[in-house]
Amino acid sequence: MPIIKYIMSKNTIYEKACNKVAGFRSMSEEFTRKLVIYGRSKSTHENYLRQMAKLAVHYNESPLDLEIDQLEEYLYHLVQNDSDSRSSFKHLVYGLRKLYHLFGKDDLQISLPSISRPNKLPVVLSGHEVKRLLKASGRIGDRVMFGLIYDAGLRISELTNLLIGDVDLDRGQVHVRQSKNKKDRYVPISGHAVRGVRKHLALNSPKDYLFESPKRKGIPISKTLIRNLLKEAIVRAGIRKDVCVHTLRHTYATHQLEAGQNIMTLKDLLGHGHISTTLMYLHMSQLAMVNKFGCMDTIYGPLDA
């Protein structure tokens, strides 16, 4: 079975491009093999290929066969018409840049626009809002799922990949395996999360994954379902902020710092590759200015008033 089958189901824009556009399937399979060799994650493959498939279907040509003016025309079309234009634009440009680099299409690679990162801070929930959200979640499994994301600061992909054996209830920690940056890490969880996971295991009896598809035992819950369940809970909780699943991870990081966590420890808990990523949360945290002093007092001792 080609490696691409592991990534996309048949009922997708990817499969439509494979069936309609000459050369797209072979190109995408070779591209995916190269990405795997370079250590890129499954979600990266999916995002790149989904956007490149849309491009291929639009012109009925492989991205490798397009001209520069066609690329510019399509990117303009994307910004003007796509409902999620920034995300689609970003994944297409990043994907094409990697594609053209790997396939020696330097002229096309150079023609692609640069992407500036928006300098804005993410949304963070208050402790009271987290409680309202968890209370508003319908089933015990949903409450435990959102509670665990917040309690351990998990990415959505890390949650869906969690096996039952990855949660050590006796030691109160979660083993996150080969996530972003290809790192394993252990993250401590609270007694509240341990109690919730025990209830979830007793009531729902998952087979392999901690959170499974409600229709198929042994298959992890889908990211789409998680997002939909969160949207419903946010509405029921009466929270008017622009919240997504990743908001719970941002909230975890911010609350950790506000509780006195060390920034380097937080970096490791979050699984960040660079401290610069973690430093963002210093701007979001309401940290008390305590023990203010001049540095000479630390070497000479304070003078009496």
Backbone as a ProteinNet text record, in pm:
[ID]
protein_1_A
[PRIMARY]
MPIIKYIMSKNTIYEKACNKVAGFRSMSEEFTRKLVIYGRSKSTHENYLRQMAKLAVHYNESPLDLEIDQLEEYLYHLVQNDSDSRSSFKHLVYGLRKLYHLFGKDDLQISLPSISRPNKLPVVLSGHEVKRLLKASGRIGDRVMFGLIYDAGLRISELTNLLIGDVDLDRGQVHVRQSKNKKDRYVPISGHAVRGVRKHLALNSPKDYLFESPKRKGIPISKTLIRNLLKEAIVRAGIRKDVCVHTLRHTYATHQLEAGQNIMTLKDLLGHGHISTTLMYLHMSQLAMVNKFGCMDTIYGPLDA
[TERTIARY]
84.2	0	88.1	65.4	147.8	133.3	239.1	240.2	130.9	90.5	-9.2	-144.2	-174.3	-301.7	-315.7	-203.8	-204	-244.3	-232.7	-254.3	-395.9	-445.1	-572.6	-674.6	-798.8	-904.7	-945.7	-1024.1	-1058.5	-1156.7	-1238.2	-1339.5	-1285.4	-1178.3	-1116.3	-1081.4	-1048.4	-1002.5	-873.4	-795.4	-672	-703.2	-798.8	-832.6	-891.6	-966.3	-1022.2	-909.4	-807.7	-693.2	-618.3	-603	-534	-606.4	-739.1	-818.7	-831.2	-824.7	-853.4	-728.6	-623.1	-506.4	-391.8	-347.5	-239.4	-111.1	-52.5	75.2	67.5	-52.4	-60.7	-35.4	-89.2	-72.9	75	144.4	284.6	368.8	337.6	409.7	389.1	264.2	234	293	295.6	354.5	505.3	572.3	715.9	742.3	659.8	672	655.2	557.2	532.4	648.4	703.6	820.4	935.4	956.6	1064.1	1036.5	911.1	876.4	896.2	862	881.5	1029.7	1112.5	1257.3	1309	1250.2	1292.3	1229.5	1147.8	1094.1	974.8	901.9	785.2	667.8	578.5	469.4	358.1	272.8	159.5	66.5	40.1	-49.9	8.3	141.3	205.7	181.3	197.5	171	28.4	-65.6	-206.8	-238.3	-189.4	-217.4	-159	-34.7	29.2	-46.8	-73.6	-134.4	-278.2	-350.7	-488.7	-491.1	-403.8	-402.6	-346.7	-245.9	-191.4	-291.5	-373.8	-477.4	-581.6	-619.2	-713.6	-657	-528.2	-461.4	-460.5	-429.4	-422.8	-559.3	-663.5	-799	-842.8	-805.5	-844	-791.8	-666.4	-607.1	-606.4	-642.1	-633.3	-490.4	-394.9	-253.6	-180.1	-72	12.8	80.2	98.8	170.1	308.5	370.5	502.9	498.9	380.4	367.8	313.1	287.1	226.4	329.3	281.2	364.5	351.1	444.4	445.8	317.4	268.7	148.4	25.4	23.8	-85.7	-83	36.4	48.6	0.4	42.2	3	-147.6	-205.6	-350	-426.1	-378.6	-448.2	-434.4	-315.1	-294.7	-383.8	-399.7	-491.5	-634.8	-671.4	-804.6	-827.4	-726.1	-736.3	-762.6	-688	-704.8	-843.4	-894.1	-1021.7	-1143	-1129.1	-1248.2	-1250.9	-1137	-1135.1	-1181.1	-1274.1	-1328.4	-1224.2	-1123.2	-1014.5	-884.7	-884.9	-781.7	-641.3	-624.2	-487.8	-425.6	-499.9	-448	-422	-516.7	-501	-382.4	-371.9	-262.5	-127.7	-118.4	7.3	48	-45.2	-10.5	23.2	-44.7	-13.3	125.6	156.7	287.9	399.8	383.8	486.1	502.3	388.4	394.3	461.3	424.4	484.9	633.3	667.9	809	891.5	840.5	910.5	908.5	794.9	782.5	883.3	889.7	977.6	1124.2	1153.8	1290.9	1333	1245.1	1278.1	1283.6	1209.4	1203.2	1285.7	1368.6	1459.2	1393.9	1279.8	1210.3	1240.4	1366	1408.2	1338.8	1310.3	1247.3	1107.6	1032.8	899.9	908.7	1008.7	1024.3	1050.4	1137	1172.2	1051.6	960.4	844.6	740.7	748.4	647.8	664.7	554.1	563.5	612.6	670.8	705.6	580.7	579.5	463.7	505.6	446.5	477.7	393.1	452	380	305.8	176	102.3	152.1	177.3	231.2	116.8	42.7	-67.7	-65.2	-114.3	-114.1	-242.1	-232.5	-350.4	-447.8	-567.3	-672.6	-640.1	-668.9	-649.9	-777.4	-817.2	-934.1	-894	-985.5	-964	-993.3	-952.1	-982.3	-1131.4	-1208.6	-1354.1	-1413	-1359.6	-1410.2	-1377.3	-1261.1	-1226.3	-1326.7	-1361.1	-1459	-1594.6	-1636.3	-1764.7	-1763.5	-1651.3	-1639	-1649.3	-1576.3	-1577.3	-1714.4	-1781	-1915.2	-2014.8	-1993.5	-2086.7	-2067.5	-1952.2	-1928	-2024.5	-2083	-2191.6	-2156.3	-2090.6	-2063	-1936.9	-1924	-1806.1	-1678.8	-1685.1	-1567.1	-1522.6	-1620.9	-1587.6	-1524	-1579.9	-1524.6	-1381.8	-1359	-1225	-1128.8	-1175.7	-1091.2	-1045.4	-1139.5	-1102	-1024.1	-1059.7	-985.7	-841.5	-816.6	-680.2	-598.2	-660.8	-589.5	-541.2	-630.4	-593.5	-495.1	-517.7	-436.7	-293	-271.4	-137	-84.7	-164.3	-118.5	-94.3	-182.2	-159.5	-202.2	-131.2	-177	-288.3	-373.8	-485.3	-434.6	-326.5	-271.3	-214.1	-159.8	-107.5	-220	-333.5	-447.9	-501.5	-518.7	-576.2	-484.9	-354.6	-259.4	-235	-296	-272.8	-331.9	-248.7	-294.8	-326.1	-407.6	-443.1	-317.4	-223.1	-99.5	-7.3	-36	46.9	12.5	-97.9	-139.5	-109.3	-11.4	28.1	-50.2	-158.6	-246.6	-184.8	-99.6	-35.9	66.5	142	244.6	193.5	72.2	13.7	87.4	107.8	176.5	133.2	153.1	119.3	248.1	261.7	376.7	335.3	385.7	358.4	469.6	432.5	532.7	550.2	674.7	713.4	616.8	598.4	510	587.3	544.1	613.5	758.2	848.6	993	1048.7	967.2	1011	1065	997.2	1040.9	937.3	986.9	903.2	911.3	806	813.4	711.2	738.7	644.2	586.7	454.9	388.4	307.2	327.6	248.8	103.9	13.3	-128.4	-178.7	-284.9	-338.7	-418.8	-444.7	-531.1	-671.2	-718.2	-850.5	-853.9	-745.9	-738.9	-730.8	-653.4	-642.1	-778.2	-850.7	-984.5	-1078.4	-1070.3	-1155.6	-1124.2	-995.5	-956	-1004.5	-994.8	-1044	-1193.2	-1270.4	-1415.2	-1442.3	-1368.7	-1385.2	-1354.4	-1248.1	-1211.5	-1318.1	-1371.9	-1472.9	-1605.3	-1643.6	-1774.2	-1771.6	-1664.9	-1662.6	-1579.7	-1495.6	-1417.2	-1350.2	-1267	-1195.8	-1105.5	-1079.1	-1002.4	-851.9	-807.4	-664.2	-630	-696.5	-672.3	-754.5	-700.7	-771.5	-905	-905.7	-1030.1	-1054.6	-1158.7	-1184.4	-1302	-1309.9	-1425.5	-1549.9	-1658.8	-1780.5	-1843	-1801.6	-1860.9	-1770.9	-1638.9	-1545.9	-1445.1	-1457.1	-1363.6	-1222.9	-1123.9	-986.2	-936	-1023.9	-986.4	-990	-885.9	-885.6	-995	-1041.3	-1140.6	-1083.7	-1167.4	-1119.5	-1103	-1010.8	-989.3	-1112.7	-1180.1	-1301	-1407.9	-1426.7	-1526.1	-1487.9	-1360	-1314.7	-1346.9	-1317.4	-1342.7	-1492.1	-1575.2	-1719.2	-1774.1	-1725	-1769.2	-1729.8	-1610.9	-1566.9	-1653.8	-1685.6	-1771	-1905.3	-1963.4	-2091.2	-2078.5	-1971	-1950.1	-1927.2	-1856.1	-1829.9	-1960.9	-2050.4	-2180.5	-2261.2	-2265.2	-2342.2	-2283.2	-2151.4	-2085.8	-2101.4	-2149.9	-2169	-2039	-1935.3	-1805.1	-1800.7	-1773.1	-1779.2	-1642.7	-1538.7	-1406.1	-1393.4	-1297.5	-1271.3	-1184.9	-1249.9	-1182.7	-1170.5	-1053.1	-1032.6	-967.2	-941.9	-882.8	-746.7	-669.7	-534.9	-539.7	-656.1	-671.4	-647.4	-686.7	-666.3	-517.6	-438.4	-292.9	-232.1	-276.7	-230.7	-267.5	-387.1	-433.7	-350.1	-319.3	-232.2	-99.3	-35.4	96.4	89.3	-12.4	-27.9	-53.9	-142.2	-173.7	-54.6	26.6	147	241.6	265.3	353.8	296.4	166.9	103.9	107.4	119.5	128.8	272.9	368.5	507	599.1	552.6	634.9	755.4	869.1	991	974.8	1021.6	1002.4	1072	1189.1	1259.2	1187.8	1132.5	1054	929.3	865.9	745.8	779	893.3	936.2	938	994.4	1003	864	780.3	645.6	563	582.8	508.3	567.7	692	757.2	802.5	833.5	881.1	1025.9	1056.9	1193.4	1282.8	1224.8	1303.1	1238.1	1319.6	1269	1194	1227.2	1160	1010.2	970.6	828.1	760.4	827.2	769.9	764.6	860.9	868	743.4	669.7	545.7	452.8	451.2	355.4	389.1	511.5	544.1	463.4	431.4	354.4	206.2	163	22	-11	90.2	68.2	59.8	-24.7	-36.6	53.2	179.8	279.4	298.2	292.8	310.2	456.2	479	614.8	649.8	720.3	752.8	903.8	943	1085.3	1168.6	1120.2	1195.3	1317.1	1430.7	1553.9	1657	1753.8	1868.9	1972.7	2047.1	2137.6	2254.6	2294.4	2405.9	2371.2	2239.1	2198.5	2229.1	2234.3	2255.7	2402	2494	2636.3	2692.9	2633.7	2683	2588.8	2462.9	2362.6	2294.8	2167.9	2094.4	2148.3	2144	2181.2	2063.7	2094.1	1986.7	1931.2	1802.8	1737.7	1786.3
-118.9	0	124.4	220.6	341.8	419	491.6	562.7	667.5	719.8	825.4	776.3	648.2	594.5	606.6	607.1	620.9	761.7	856.5	996	1043.8	1010.1	1065.4	955.1	979.8	885.8	912.2	819.9	830.5	945.4	981.2	1082.8	1221.8	1262.3	1391.2	1460.6	1589	1665.5	1605.1	1543.2	1477.6	1366.7	1281.2	1170.7	1222.4	1331.3	1391.7	1438.4	1499.5	1545.2	1426.9	1319	1200.1	1139.7	1140.1	1079	1169.7	1300.4	1393.9	1449.6	1471.5	1545.6	1449.2	1446.9	1356.9	1387.9	1284	1297.4	1341.4	1379	1431	1322.2	1204	1096.9	1059.9	1036.9	996.8	1108.7	1234	1346.9	1353.9	1339	1352.4	1237.4	1117.4	1004.4	1023.5	1072	1098.2	1213.1	1315.6	1429.5	1385.5	1299.6	1251.5	1168.5	1082.2	1002.5	1093.9	1200.3	1292.7	1364.3	1402.3	1468.7	1376.1	1249	1151.5	1139.2	1134.3	1124.7	1246.9	1364.6	1487.9	1502.4	1407.6	1406.8	1496.8	1535.6	1620.1	1537.2	1598.7	1525.9	1492.6	1399.5	1358.3	1475.7	1560	1672.6	1770.3	1783.1	1868.6	1814.3	1682.5	1620.2	1651.4	1629.2	1646.1	1789.5	1885.3	2025.5	2067.7	2030.2	2065	2002.7	1873.5	1802.4	1846.5	1880.6	1926	2054.5	2146.8	2273.5	2257.7	2172.7	2150.1	2076.3	1990.3	1920.9	2020	2117.1	2220.5	2298.4	2331	2402.3	2319	2191.1	2102.6	2087.5	2071.3	2057.3	2186.9	2300.2	2430.2	2445.7	2405	2420.3	2290.5	2179.7	2048.3	2020.7	2065.5	2043.6	2017.9	1942.6	1921.9	2054.1	2081.6	2203.5	2216.1	2102.6	2106.4	2160.4	2160.8	2202.8	2344.5	2414.1	2545.9	2654.2	2765.6	2882.1	2980.8	3074.1	3169.8	3252.8	3296.2	3378.6	3300.8	3168.6	3086.2	3078.3	3063.5	3060.7	3191.8	3303.1	3433	3452.8	3411.7	3424.5	3341.6	3219.4	3132.9	3185.4	3232.9	3285.4	3406.9	3489.4	3603.4	3553.6	3454.6	3394.9	3338	3276.5	3215	3320.4	3427	3533.4	3596.6	3608.7	3676.2	3590.1	3457.3	3372.5	3263.5	3222.9	3113.1	3162.2	3089.5	3130.3	3121.3	3039.4	3028.5	3063.3	3182.2	3215	3218.5	3271.1	3282.8	3145.8	3053.2	2919	2847.2	2855.3	2789.9	2848.2	2980.5	3049.1	3005.5	3003.6	2967.5	2825	2729.2	2589.7	2565.1	2635.8	2618.6	2672.2	2791.1	2850.7	2767.8	2727.6	2644.4	2512.1	2451.7	2324	2335.9	2438.3	2458.7	2490.6	2570.3	2604.1	2477.5	2386.7	2260.3	2172.4	2166.2	2085.5	2129.5	2258.4	2308.6	2294.1	2305.2	2282.8	2137.6	2045.4	1903.3	1855.2	1922.9	1879.5	1969.1	2055.6	2136	2243.4	2295.5	2402.1	2536.6	2577.6	2696.6	2823.7	2832.6	2953.7	2972.5	2862.1	2869.6	2896.6	2838	2858.2	3005.3	3068	3208.5	3299.7	3259.9	3344.1	3347.3	3255.1	3248	3362.4	3414.5	3527.4	3482.8	3576.3	3548.9	3564.3	3498.4	3502.6	3564.8	3677.3	3742.4	3680.4	3666.7	3612	3724.4	3708.8	3813.7	3828.5	3952.2	3978.6	4002.2	3897.4	3909.7	3793.5	3821.3	3720.6	3637.8	3510.1	3423.5	3449.1	3397.2	3408.2	3315.9	3362.1	3282.9	3289.4	3176.6	3171.4	3197.4	3252.1	3264.2	3130.1	3116.3	2993.2	2969.5	3077.7	3065.2	3017.1	3067.5	3025.3	2879.3	2832.6	2690.8	2604.6	2643.4	2567.5	2563.9	2678.8	2683.9	2594.5	2595.9	2512.3	2364.6	2321.7	2180.2	2138	2226.9	2196.5	2186.4	2267.6	2270.9	2153.7	2088	1972.8	1861.1	1798.1	1703.7	1578.1	1485	1355.3	1358.8	1261.6	1254	1243.5	1168.8	1154.7	1286.7	1372	1503.4	1591.8	1590.3	1672.8	1630	1499.7	1448.8	1485.8	1477.8	1508.2	1654.3	1747.4	1889.1	1922.2	1856.4	1877.4	1833.7	1724.3	1673	1762.3	1814.3	1907.2	2027.7	2082.4	2198.3	2159.3	2047.7	2007.9	1977.4	1925.9	1886.7	1971.4	2066.5	2152.7	2078.7	1984.2	1899.1	1965.9	1933.2	1964.9	1867.2	1905.9	1818.4	1685.9	1688.9	1565.7	1476.3	1536.4	1458.2	1388.6	1456	1394.9	1276.6	1293.6	1185.7	1063.9	1085.2	973.8	906.9	958.3	902.9	762.1	666.4	532	523.6	427.1	410.6	392.8	316.4	290.1	409.8	518.1	637.9	723	691.5	767.7	684.1	727.8	659.1	720.9	653.6	708.5	700.7	603	590.3	701.4	734.7	837.9	976.9	981.7	1110.1	1181	1111.1	1174.8	1112.6	1189.3	1146.4	1136.4	1028.3	1009.9	1051.8	1166.1	1214.6	1164.2	1085.8	1016.7	1082.8	1109.7	1153.4	1255.6	1362.4	1467.3	1562.6	1688.1	1788.3	1798	1820.7	1822.9	1683.4	1578.5	1439.2	1412.2	1466.6	1449.8	1372.7	1289.4	1232.7	1324.8	1328.1	1402.3	1345.6	1364.6	1331	1460.8	1463.2	1581.7	1541.4	1606	1572.8	1616.1	1540.7	1577.2	1580.2	1653.1	1673.2	1552.9	1552.4	1448.2	1454	1575.1	1589.1	1516.9	1532.3	1465.9	1314.6	1269	1124.2	1066.3	1134.1	1086.4	1083.9	1188	1192.2	1080.4	1053.7	947	811.3	790.8	664	646.8	753.9	746.9	717.9	786.6	766.9	622.5	566.3	427.8	330.5	357	266.9	274.4	395.2	413.2	381.5	419	410.1	294.5	235.3	116.9	127.7	230	238.6	117.5	84.2	-37	-11.6	79.9	106.4	252	342.4	484.3	534.6	631.8	683.8	745.2	816.1	875.9	822.1	744.3	671.9	731.3	694.3	727.8	666.8	742.9	687.4	575.3	563.2	463.1	342.4	356.7	247.9	229	117.4	85.1	64.3	111	93.2	198.6	291.9	401.2	531.2	614.5	738.3	834.8	913.7	1016.8	1112.6	1163.3	1252.3	1394.9	1467	1606.1	1690.2	1657.9	1732.8	1719.6	1598.2	1577.5	1653.8	1651.8	1725.6	1873.4	1928.9	2071.5	2102.9	2014.7	2037.2	2028.9	1932.5	1919.8	2042.5	2096.5	2216	2335.8	2351.3	2462.8	2457.7	2338.5	2323.4	2359.9	2315.9	2344.6	2493.6	2558.4	2702.3	2780.3	2741.7	2808.2	2786.7	2663.1	2633.8	2706.2	2725.1	2791.6	2944	2995.5	3139.5	3216.6	3151.7	3216.8	3282.8	3411.3	3488.2	3510.1	3458.1	3469.6	3376.7	3406.1	3325.1	3206	3096.1	2981.9	2866.2	2803	2677.8	2579.1	2457	2356.7	2403.6	2468	2512.6	2621.6	2687.3	2787.8	2726.3	2601.5	2534.2	2515.1	2491.9	2479.9	2616.1	2721.7	2855.9	2890.2	2851	2880.6	2805.9	2680.5	2600.6	2671.7	2714.6	2777.5	2906.2	2985.9	3112.9	3089.6	2996.1	2967.5	2905.9	2827.3	2771.6	2883.2	2980.4	3091.4	3173.6	3197	3276.3	3205.3	3073.1	2995.2	2982.9	3043.3	3043.3	2948.2	2887.5	2792.6	2861.2	2792.1	2839.9	2833.1	2935.6	2942.5	2828.3	2783.9	2673.7	2541	2524.5	2403.5	2401.5	2518.4	2527.5	2491.4	2536.8	2501.1	2349.7	2278	2132.2	2068.1	2122.2	2066.9	2081.5	2192	2216.7	2143.5	2097	2030.5	2126	2250.3	2348.3	2318.4	2342.9	2324	2440.6	2560.9	2681.4	2762.7	2821.1	2899.9	3023.4	3072.9	3191.8	3169.7	3046.8	3015.8	3028.1	2981.2	2983.1	3124.3	3207.9	3343.9	3426.2	3389.3	3460	3466.5	3360.1	3353.3	3450.5	3501	3603.2	3730.9	3758.2	3877.2	3859.6	3736.2	3707.8	3687.3	3661.9	3626.6	3751	3745.3	3853.4	3819	3854.4	3819.1	3934.6	3902	4004.6	4047.3	4177.3	4228.7	4221.9	4116.9	4096.6	4103.4	4133.5	4135.2	4224.6	4346	4437.6	4490.7	4491.6	4533.6	4577.2	4658.1	4690.7	4581	4556.1	4440.3	4454.8	4579	4592.5	4538.7	4539.1	4483.2	4334.3	4267.3	4122.7	4089.1	4181.2	4149.1	4215.6	4332.4	4402.7	4388.2	4350.1	4350.1	4485.1	4488.5	4615	4708.8	4838.8	4939.9	4967.6	4996.5	5035	5169.6	5186.3	5312.8	5425.6
0	0	0	-93	-95.2	34.5	70.6	198.2	206.1	90.3	90.1	139.8	126.3	171.9	322.6	390.2	535.4	576.6	483.5	518.2	486	369.4	326.3	298.8	336	300.1	155.9	98.7	-42.5	-69	29.9	9.7	43.6	-23.8	3.6	-125.9	-113.2	-229.2	-282.6	-194.7	-239.8	-340.2	-305.8	-395.9	-526.5	-517.3	-639.6	-731.5	-674.3	-754.7	-814.5	-737.6	-787.9	-907.2	-901	-1008.1	-1130.5	-1108	-1216.7	-1283.3	-1206.7	-1256.8	-1285.6	-1409.1	-1449.8	-1372.4	-1315.9	-1247.2	-1102.7	-1055.8	-919.4	-815.5	-837.8	-739.3	-722.8	-831.9	-822.5	-760.9	-798.4	-740.6	-590.2	-544.2	-402	-321.1	-377.7	-307	-289	-394.5	-383.2	-285.8	-292.1	-201.7	-55.7	-31.2	104.5	156.3	71	111.2	154.1	77.3	110.4	242.8	266.4	392	511.3	493.7	601.6	633.5	529.1	548.5	623.2	592.5	659.1	798.2	837.8	973.7	996.6	890.5	908.5	957.1	1035.4	1099.7	1001.1	1040.3	957.2	927.8	1027.9	1007.1	904.9	901.1	801.8	662.1	643.4	512.3	468.1	558.5	525.4	485.4	562.6	533.5	399.7	373.5	246.4	128.8	138	25.2	-0.9	104.5	86.2	4.1	36.7	-36.4	-176.9	-193.6	-327.7	-415.8	-355	-431.4	-482.4	-399.6	-444	-562.3	-553.3	-661.8	-789.9	-777.1	-893.3	-959.9	-878.4	-933.1	-1000.8	-942.6	-999.4	-1142.3	-1167.6	-1301	-1381.7	-1316.6	-1380.4	-1426.2	-1345.1	-1373.1	-1241.9	-1250.7	-1134.5	-1096.1	-967.1	-926.5	-988.4	-1024.3	-1085.6	-1228.4	-1290.4	-1429.6	-1445.2	-1334.8	-1342.3	-1373.7	-1425	-1450.6	-1334.5	-1327.4	-1217.2	-1213.8	-1332	-1332.7	-1286.6	-1310.7	-1260.4	-1107.9	-1052.1	-906.9	-845.1	-902.7	-849.3	-859.6	-971.3	-990.1	-886.2	-861.8	-767	-623.8	-587.1	-451.8	-427.9	-529.9	-518.4	-501.1	-581.2	-570	-429.2	-372.9	-240.8	-133.6	-138	-38.5	-49.4	-170.8	-191.7	-159.9	-175.1	-172.2	-66.3	-13.1	83.4	219.9	282.7	413.2	524.1	503.6	600.8	529.9	466.3	368.3	426.8	546.7	599.4	619.5	680.3	703	571	477.7	347.4	271.6	272.1	203.4	261	392.4	459	425.5	438	413.9	266.8	176.6	34	3.1	50.9	21.3	83.8	209.2	273.6	198.5	161.1	90.6	-44.8	-121	-253.7	-241.2	-140.8	-121.6	-99	-15.9	9.6	-115.6	-184.2	-306	-411.3	-439	-543	-504.9	-376.8	-330.4	-351.9	-315.1	-325.8	-470.2	-559.3	-698.9	-791.1	-734.9	-815.1	-898.6	-855.6	-928.5	-862	-868.6	-795.2	-843.2	-973	-1024.6	-965.6	-952.3	-892.6	-742.6	-677	-533.4	-502.6	-580.9	-558.8	-579.6	-667	-698.2	-587.1	-493.6	-388	-287.9	-236.4	-143.2	-5.8	68	207.4	292.6	406.5	495.3	628	659.5	786.9	896.9	1014.1	1128.8	1200.4	1224.3	1294.4	1437.9	1477.3	1610.1	1708.4	1735.9	1830.2	1928.8	2048.3	2153.5	2147	2180.2	2173.9	2288.5	2271.8	2373.7	2490.5	2611.8	2733.2	2816.3	2873	2960.1	3104.7	3180.6	3324.3	3390.3	3515	3588	3597.9	3620.2	3629.6	3497.7	3385.8	3254.3	3226.6	3270.2	3253.7	3328.9	3451.2	3530.5	3460.9	3407.1	3335.6	3213.1	3141	3021	3056.3	3157.7	3195.2	3245.6	3318.1	3368	3253.8	3147.9	3034.5	2938.7	2945.8	2857.9	2894	2793.6	2816.1	2892.7	2826.9	2887.9	2971.5	3061.7	3148	3064.1	2952.8	2867.1	2808.4	2771.8	2715.9	2822.3	2942.4	3050.3	3083.2	3087.5	3116.9	3004.4	2881.9	2765.6	2768.5	2784.4	2787.2	2914.2	3023.5	3147.1	3135.1	3065.1	3049.9	2957.3	2851.1	2762.5	2842.6	2925.7	3008	3117.2	3183.7	3298.5	3260.2	3137.6	3094	2978.7	2929.6	2821.2	2691.5	2657	2540.8	2410.7	2303.4	2169	2133.2	2037.3	2000.1	1942.8	1866.2	1809.6	1919	2025.1	2136.9	2211	2223.7	2291.1	2211.9	2079.6	1999.6	1993.3	2010.8	2005.1	2139.3	2246.4	2379.1	2391.2	2422.8	2454.6	2603.3	2640	2781	2865.5	2813	2886.1	2898.4	2824.8	2833.5	2956	3021.4	3138.9	3263.4	3340.8	3464.3	3579.3	3617.6	3720.4	3859.2	3881.8	4012.5	4035.7	3931.6	3944.8	3906.2	3849.7	3813.9	3703	3590.7	3478.5	3345.9	3240.6	3105.5	3025	2949.2	2860.9	2719.9	2675.5	2540.2	2449.9	2349.5	2267.3	2130.7	2093.6	1958.5	1900.3	1974.7	1927.3	1838.9	1833.3	1753	1800	1709.3	1735	1765.3	1743.3	1759.5	1900.2	1999.1	2137.2	2218.1	2309.9	2414.4	2535.5	2613.9	2739.4	2838	2965.8	3070.4	3126.1	3142.4	3195.5	3317.8	3432	3550.8	3535.1	3594.4	3595	3738.3	3759.9	3894	3941.6	4070.5	4126	4068.8	4032	3969.9	3835.4	3756.9	3626.8	3643.7	3741	3767.8	3802.5	3889.7	3928.2	3807.4	3722.9	3604.7	3507	3485.2	3393	3446.2	3575.3	3633.9	3607.2	3625.1	3598.9	3451.6	3365.6	3221.1	3181.7	3233.9	3201.8	3250.7	3369.3	3426.8	3351	3308.5	3243.7	3094.2	3025.9	2879.7	2824.6	2907	2869.9	2732.7	2711.3	2582.5	2564.6	2438.6	2409.1	2406	2323.7	2306.1	2338.4	2265.6	2285.7	2403.2	2475.1	2591.2	2551.2	2438.8	2389.2	2248.2	2235	2110.4	2033.8	1907.8	1826.3	1889.8	1901.6	1962	1879.6	1753.6	1665.8	1641	1664	1632.2	1744.2	1815.2	1922.3	1864.1	1936.3	1893.5	1797.8	1757.4	1667.9	1747.6	1739.6	1818.7	1777.3	1869.9	1840.4	1736.6	1649.6	1544.1	1596.3	1536.8	1575.3	1544.8	1435.4	1398.8	1506.2	1557.4	1662.7	1789	1825.3	1943.9	1928.1	1811.7	1787.5	1795	1740	1742.7	1884.8	1961.6	2100.1	2181.8	2154.4	2226.8	2190.9	2063.4	2021.7	2093.7	2104.1	2172.9	2320.4	2383	2524.8	2548.8	2458.9	2471.9	2467.5	2377.4	2366.6	2494.3	2542	2664.1	2785.2	2785.7	2898.8	2892.3	2779.8	2766.2	2756.3	2704.2	2687.9	2550.3	2548	2422.9	2358.9	2417.4	2358.5	2237.7	2151.1	2032.5	2073.7	2109.3	2170.8	2072.7	2070.7	1997.9	2094.9	2049.4	2138	2188.1	2101.9	2140.4	2247.8	2261.9	2366.9	2504.7	2521.6	2650.6	2679.2	2576.2	2593.9	2628.8	2559.4	2593.6	2738.6	2777.5	2912.9	3016.1	2986.2	3074.2	3096.9	2988.5	2999	3080.5	3053.9	3125.5	3273.8	3305.7	3445.2	3518.3	3446.9	3507.8	3552.9	3465.8	3501.3	3616.3	3610.9	3717.1	3851.6	3848.4	3972.8	4021.2	3945.5	3989.8	3916.7	3807	3733.8	3669.9	3666.5	3601.3	3450.3	3378.7	3234.1	3161.4	3208	3143.6	3167.6	3286.2	3313.6	3226.8	3213.3	3128.8	2984.9	2935.6	2799.5	2781.6	2878.7	2868.9	2880.5	2968.1	2985.2	2858	2788.1	2664.8	2544.8	2557.5	2445.4	2338.2	2375.3	2278.1	2238.4	2111.6	2065.9	2100.8	2113.8	2139.9	2250.7	2336.8	2448.4	2400	2279.9	2227.5	2213.6	2183.8	2173.1	2308.2	2412.9	2546.9	2603.5	2567.1	2622.3	2592	2488.6	2455.7	2576.1	2657.2	2767.9	2880.3	2882.7	2981.9	2956.6	2830.1	2795.1	2826.1	2845	2867.5	3014.8	3096.3	3236.1	3322.5	3421.5	3518.6	3637	3621.6	3722.4	3819.3	3946	4048.5	4055.1	4071.3	4087.1	4235.5	4272.6	4413.5	4433	4554	4590.6	4499	4472.6	4387.1	4463	4395.7	4463.3	4360.7	4406.1	4324	4336.2	4230.1	4229.1	4327.3	4362.5	4455.8	4594.4	4625.5	4754.4	4761.9	4647.2	4648	4674.6	4647.2	4670.8	4796	4833.7	4951.5	5072.2	5042.4	5147.4	5154.7	5198.1	5203.8	5311.1	5283.3	5381.5	5474.6	5597.4	5689.6	5648.4	5666.3	5628.6	5718.8
[MASK]
+++++++++++++++++++++++++++++++++++++++++++++++++++++++++++++++++++++++++++++++++++++++++++++++++++++++++++++++++++++++++++++++++++++++++++++++++++++++++++++++++++++++++++++++++++++++++++++++++++++++++++++++++++++++++++++++++++++++++++++++++++++++++++++++++++++++++++++++++++++++++++++++++++++++++++++++++

